[in-house]
Amino acid sequence: MRRMTLVIVLAALGCTDKAKVSERAAHANLDALTTIANADVAQVENGLPLGAAKLSALWAKGNDPRQDLHAVRQALARMRREVPDLNAAKSTFFAIADDKGIAIRNDLEEDVMAGQDLLKLFPDLAKAEGGSYVATTGAFPGRPPPSGPDRDWIAAAPIKKDDGTVGGIVLTGWTFRRFAYHLQEQLRHDLEQQQQNGKLPVLYVMLFDETGVYGAPQTPKVNEEAIQGVGPVKATVAGVAEGTLTITEREFGWVAARVPKLGGSIGIAVLRSEL
């Protein structure tokens, strides 16, 4: 009996050691993802004001862009092509709204945003209406996707008319789950380039804020709940948080940190398990 107890203890220690290896490796993964996220936000910060300047022609000579929605969509597509940072941005849409925050048109084939009062959904967009670049978060209305409730990261810049007044705003953004997917796929790609034996760890990347934890589509719900259970917002107040978790009998290491460039309490969490 004593021998069996010793074997069990050593096995448990082995699992814990493996989880700690994953935890240490996740630190490097998080550093890389933070660098990527910062660059993604910088593309929008740098590109959107330049794009807004190109859209000012929609208001030229007293024109009202609401009278030609096809021209608006064409102008948005042209803007993205002509501004390198926007062409490379991870945005899932571009749109314009009028000087009261009412959405006019986006660049998607099917526009479910038109006519929505964006200032009610994202009050901070009032800063863009006032003449400043702004980034904020919130949620568009509608049925949640199969992966669960989501959040939207939105940035906006003012579009100036010929007389210097604000005619409207240009907006862009992505959902938390879509951005988590982008980061997760980029991390896996980078690790594939580095791996010699072809074996990749089990990896999940999630975004978090005070409203919850948001993984890429296909992320097991139990994994999101496990990260939610460590209280990532509170845990990262003073900096990076870390630890180990057992999820469905698999040992994981996790690391989480806020990403100030994303705004507020938004951060990235990495959940990793070695094969």
N, C-alpha and C positions, 0 to 999 in steps of 0.2 A: 504493500500500500504506500509505504514511504517513497519507494522508487517511482511509482506511478504519479504521485503528487509532484515529485521533482521534475518529471518529464513535462507535466502540464504547466508548471511554473516557467520552465525554460522555454516552452513553446509560446507562452504568453509574452515573455520578455522578447522573444524573437519577433513577434508581431508588432510589439511596441517599438522596437528598434527600426523595423521596416517603415512604420508610420512616421518616425522621426526623420528617417532619410527622405521620405516624401515631403515632409514639412520643410526641411532645409532646401530641397530642390524647388519647392513652390515659391520660395523667396526670390530666387533668380527669375522664375517665370513671372512673378508679379512685377518685378522691376522692369522687365521687358515690356509687359503689357501697359504699364503706366507710361512708358516712353511712347508707345504706339498711340495710346489714348490722347496724350498731350499733343502729339503731332496732328491727330485727326481734328481736334478742336481748333488748333492753330490754323489749319486750312480754312475752316469756316470763318474764324475771326478775321483772317487776312483777306479772304476772297469775297465775303458777302458785301462789304461796303463797295468794293470795286464793281461787283455785279449790280448793286443798286444804282450806281452811276450810269450803267449801260441801259437800265430800264427807265430812266427819266424821260426818254423819248416817247414813252407811252402817254405822257401827260403834255407833250409839246404842243404849243399853240392852242392851249385850252382843250385838247382832246380828253375824252373820258374813256379809259380802258374798258369800262364795263360795257361799252357799246360794241366791242369787237373781241370776244373771248378767244377766238381762234388766233388772233394776232398776239394776245397775251401769252398763250401757250407757246407759240413760235418764239416770242421774245425770251421766254424763260429757257427754252432749249438752246437758243443762240447764246444767251448769257453764260450758261454752263460750259458750252464748248469753248468760248472765248476767254474765260478766266481759268487759268491752269489749276489754281487751288480748288475751285469749285468742281472742275472736271474730275479731279482726283478725290474729292470729298466722299465720305461714306454715307452721305445723305440719301434718304429714301424718297424725298420729294423736294420740290421748290414751288413756292406759291407767292402770290401778291395779295395784299388786302388794301382796302381804301383807307382814307384818313380817319375813319371811325373804327377801324379794326374788323370790318366785315370782309370775309374772304371773297375774292373775285374769281380766281382761277388758279389751279395748280398745273404742273406739267405732266400729270398722269393721264392715262387714257380715260379712266373713269374717275371723275372728280366728285367725291362725296364731301369735300370741304367747302365748296362754294356756298355762300350765303350764311355761313356760320359766324357768329359773333365771337371772334377769337379773343377779344379783351375779357370776356366773361370766363372763358376757359383758361386763359393765361394772362392774368392781370398785369404782370410785369411787362407785357408787350407795349404798354402805355409809354414806356421809356423810349421805345423805337419811334412811336408816333410823335414823341417830343423831340426827336432828332438824334438819338444815341443808339449805338449798337447794344444789344442786350441778348443774354441767353437765360433761359428759364426752363422749368419743368412743369408738367401737369399731365392731363390725360384727355384725349379726344373721346367724345361719347361713342357708344356703340357696343355691340356684343363682344366680350373678351374672346381672344383666339383660343384654340384648343389647348395651347400651352399654359393658359391662365391669364389673369389680369396683367396689364402692362402699363408702362409709363412712357411719356414722350419727352425727349429733350429737344427744345426748340430754340433757334437763334433767329434774330431779326435785325434788319438795318433799315434806316429811313430812305425813301426815294424822294429826292428833291425835284420840285418843278422849276421852270425857268426863272421864276422870281425868288427862288431860294426857300420857299415854304415847302412843307412836307405834303406830298400828294398821296402817299401811301407807304406801305412797307413791303419788303421782300423777306420771306421766311424760308427756313429749311430746317431739317432735323432728322431724327431717327428714334425708333423705340428702344427702350432699354434691352429688350430681349434680342432685337436685331443687332444691336451694338455688341451685346455679349457673344452672339454667334460669330460676328466678325472677328472679335478678339480671340475667341476660342480656336477658330479655323486658322488664324494667322499664327497662333502659338503652335498648333500642331504641325503646320507647314514648316515653321522654323526648326522645330525639334526633329522632324523627319530629315532635314538637311544636315543636322548635326549627328544623328544617331548612326552608329557603325553596325550594330547588330540587328537593326530593323525593328526592334521592339520599342513601342511607345508606351508610356505610362497611361493609366486611365486618368483623363483630365476633364474637368468641368470649370468653366469660367462664368461668373455671375456678377451682375451689378446689384448694388444695394443702396437704399436711402432710408429715410425714416418711415416710408410707407411699406417696405418689404424687401424681398430678395427676388431677383429676376434672372433666371438662367436662359440660355439659348433654347430654342425649340428642341424637343426630345430630351431635355434634361429631366431625369427622374424627379418627381415631386418630393420624394423623401430626401433627396440631396439638398433641394432648396430649403426644406424644413429644417434640416440639420444645421445649415449655415444660419438660418433665421434664429435657431435655438441658441447660438452663441452670442446673439445680440451684437451684430457687427457695427452698428452705428455707435453704440456706447463703447464698445471694445476698442474702437479706433480713434477715440477722442484725442488721446495722447500720442498716436502714431500707429505703427504696424502692430496688428494682433495676429496670433498664431496659436496652433494647437493640433491635436490629433482627434480623430473621430472614428468610430466603428459604425458603418452604414451597411445594412443587409450583409453582415458577416465579413465585410471587406474593411481593411484598415486604410484610413486616409490621413494625410497631413493637409492642413489648410492654413492659408495666410490671407489676410485682408488688410486693406488700407484705403483711406480716402484719396480721391484724386481732385484736388482743389480746382483744377482747370475745368472739370465737369460741373462745378458749382455745388453749393450747399453741403450736404452730408453725403453726397454720392461717392461711392467707392467701388473697388473691384475686389472680388474674392476668388481665390484659386483653390480648388479641391483636387488633390492629386494622390494617386495610389500606384506604387511600382508593381510591375508584373513579375 
